[in-house]
Amino acid sequence: MFKKFSPKEDIASQTSIKSSVQRHIRASLLKQFPLLAQGEGEAQVLEHIWPKKENITLVKCKEHISIFALHGEPLFFQHFDGPFFPTLRLLHKYPNMCPQVGIDRGAIKFLLAGASMMCPGLTSAGGMLPPPEHSIPEGAVVAIMAEGKEHAAGVGLMKMDSEQVKKVNKGVAVESITYLGDDLWSLKNIS
């Protein structure tokens, strides 16, 4: 999605969002990422990421991509009206905000080239899927962890639930949305 993204060419407009729309976005984020609701009031994780009194900017881009930025720093993005995706920089600050899957060393070079993650890369000895009681559903946003690395190497969208990945063990398991080294990673500030 961000393999070839240029702010000068791909950004169509930037606008401040009305407070009623911001409340709706916050509610959607809390529903999609329940871990952001941890804590009470000012201690809530979402409050640290995006304080209620701060206005967020909607950056509309080509290909129907919306980036939500606070003081120019991209926090989340969305394609059409699909799920919200955290940027990798935000995910590195708050690594537990979404479920995690792990890929083996052999899949890292493919992830960094923008490829989708195949089932064998997640089910092999170096891969990681959650236990059955913490199964990840199809369509969930996940952090893609790489074997031997501390931080997420990508953000993806589950194409089948994690138990199905273990059973089938072939085909695409996670669609890669953004990854280390793509143009969104390079974009530290939208001005």
VENMO-V728216 format. One record per residue. N is the residue number from 0. RES is the residue in one letter. OMEGA is omega in degrees with one decimal (NA if undefined). BURIAL is + if it has 9 or more other ideal C-beta (glycine too) atoms within 8 Angstrom, else -. Layout:
n: <N:N>
res: <RES:RES>
omega: <OMEGA:OMEGA>
burial: <BURIAL:BURIAL>
This chain:
n: <0:1:2:3:4:5:6:7:8:9:10:11:12:13:14:15:16:17:18:19:20:21:22:23:24:25:26:27:28:29:30:31:32:33:34:35:36:37:38:39:40:41:42:43:44:45:46:47:48:49:50:51:52:53:54:55:56:57:58:59:60:61:62:63:64:65:66:67:68:69:70:71:72:73:74:75:76:77:78:79:80:81:82:83:84:85:86:87:88:89:90:91:92:93:94:95:96:97:98:99:100:101:102:103:104:105:106:107:108:109:110:111:112:113:114:115:116:117:118:119:120:121:122:123:124:125:126:127:128:129:130:131:132:133:134:135:136:137:138:139:140:141:142:143:144:145:146:147:148:149:150:151:152:153:154:155:156:157:158:159:160:161:162:163:164:165:166:167:168:169:170:171:172:173:174:175:176:177:178:179:180:181:182:183:184:185:186:187:188:189:190>
res: <M:F:K:K:F:S:P:K:E:D:I:A:S:Q:T:S:I:K:S:S:V:Q:R:H:I:R:A:S:L:L:K:Q:F:P:L:L:A:Q:G:E:G:E:A:Q:V:L:E:H:I:W:P:K:K:E:N:I:T:L:V:K:C:K:E:H:I:S:I:F:A:L:H:G:E:P:L:F:F:Q:H:F:D:G:P:F:F:P:T:L:R:L:L:H:K:Y:P:N:M:C:P:Q:V:G:I:D:R:G:A:I:K:F:L:L:A:G:A:S:M:M:C:P:G:L:T:S:A:G:G:M:L:P:P:P:E:H:S:I:P:E:G:A:V:V:A:I:M:A:E:G:K:E:H:A:A:G:V:G:L:M:K:M:D:S:E:Q:V:K:K:V:N:K:G:V:A:V:E:S:I:T:Y:L:G:D:D:L:W:S:L:K:N:I:S>
omega: <-178.5:-179.2:176.7:-177.5:179.4:-179.5:-178.2:-176.1:-171.0:179.3:-178.8:-178.9:175.4:179.8:173.7:-176.4:177.3:-176.8:179.3:177.7:177.8:177.6:178.7:179.0:178.5:179.6:178.6:178.8:179.5:177.9:-177.1:-178.6:-176.4:-179.7:176.9:-178.6:180.0:-178.1:-178.7:174.2:-177.3:-178.1:-179.1:-176.5:-180.0:179.2:176.5:-179.1:-174.8:179.2:-177.0:-176.2:-180.0:176.6:178.5:-178.9:174.8:178.5:179.9:-177.1:174.7:179.7:176.2:177.4:176.1:177.0:179.6:-173.5:176.0:-176.8:177.6:-179.5:178.1:179.2:-178.4:172.1:-174.8:175.6:-170.8:177.1:-178.3:-179.1:174.5:176.8:173.6:173.1:179.7:179.0:177.2:179.4:176.9:178.2:-177.4:-171.0:-177.1:-176.2:177.6:-179.7:-177.4:168.9:-178.6:177.4:178.3:-177.2:-178.0:-177.8:-175.1:-177.4:178.6:176.6:-178.1:173.4:176.5:-177.7:172.7:-178.0:-178.2:-178.8:-177.8:178.1:179.9:-174.9:-179.7:-177.3:-178.8:-179.2:-179.2:171.3:-178.5:176.0:-176.5:-178.3:177.5:-177.9:179.4:-177.6:174.1:179.0:179.4:174.7:-177.6:171.4:178.5:179.4:179.0:-179.2:177.7:-178.9:-176.3:-175.1:178.6:177.9:-179.4:174.0:-177.0:-179.2:-179.1:179.1:171.8:-178.4:-171.5:177.6:177.1:177.3:179.6:-177.4:-175.2:178.9:170.6:-178.3:-177.6:178.0:-176.8:174.4:-179.5:-178.0:175.8:-174.3:178.7:176.8:177.4:-173.8:174.9:176.9:-179.1:-177.3:-178.1:-176.0:176.2:-178.9:NA>
burial: <+:+:-:-:+:-:-:-:-:+:+:-:-:-:-:-:+:-:-:-:-:+:-:-:+:+:-:+:+:+:-:-:+:-:+:+:+:-:-:-:-:-:-:+:+:+:+:-:+:+:-:-:-:-:-:+:+:+:+:+:+:-:-:-:+:+:+:+:+:+:-:-:+:+:+:+:+:+:+:-:-:-:-:+:+:+:+:+:+:+:+:-:-:+:+:-:+:+:+:+:+:+:+:+:-:-:+:+:-:+:+:+:-:-:-:+:+:+:+:+:+:+:+:+:-:+:+:-:+:+:-:-:-:-:+:+:-:-:-:+:+:+:+:+:+:+:+:-:-:-:-:+:+:+:+:+:+:+:+:+:+:+:-:+:+:+:-:+:-:-:-:+:+:+:-:+:+:+:+:-:-:+:+:+:+:-:+:-:-:+:->
